[in-house]
């Protein structure tokens, strides 16, 4: 039986720590809003999924001048 899956991937480069913090706050809010909108614990015949969200720094192929 084929099960539906979802994969989303993107690279993002932040201008500053403040931008990274603002992005994190907005993404967390959107994530929580969508979960609240679509989650129905008592849905007859419903199927539960686990949704993960994560981020980590990329290791540059060639370091920027400031990173050397």
Residue pairs with C-beta under 8 A, 6 or more apart in sequence:
11 58
12 23
14 20
14 23
27 53
31 51
31 53
35 51
40 46
60 67
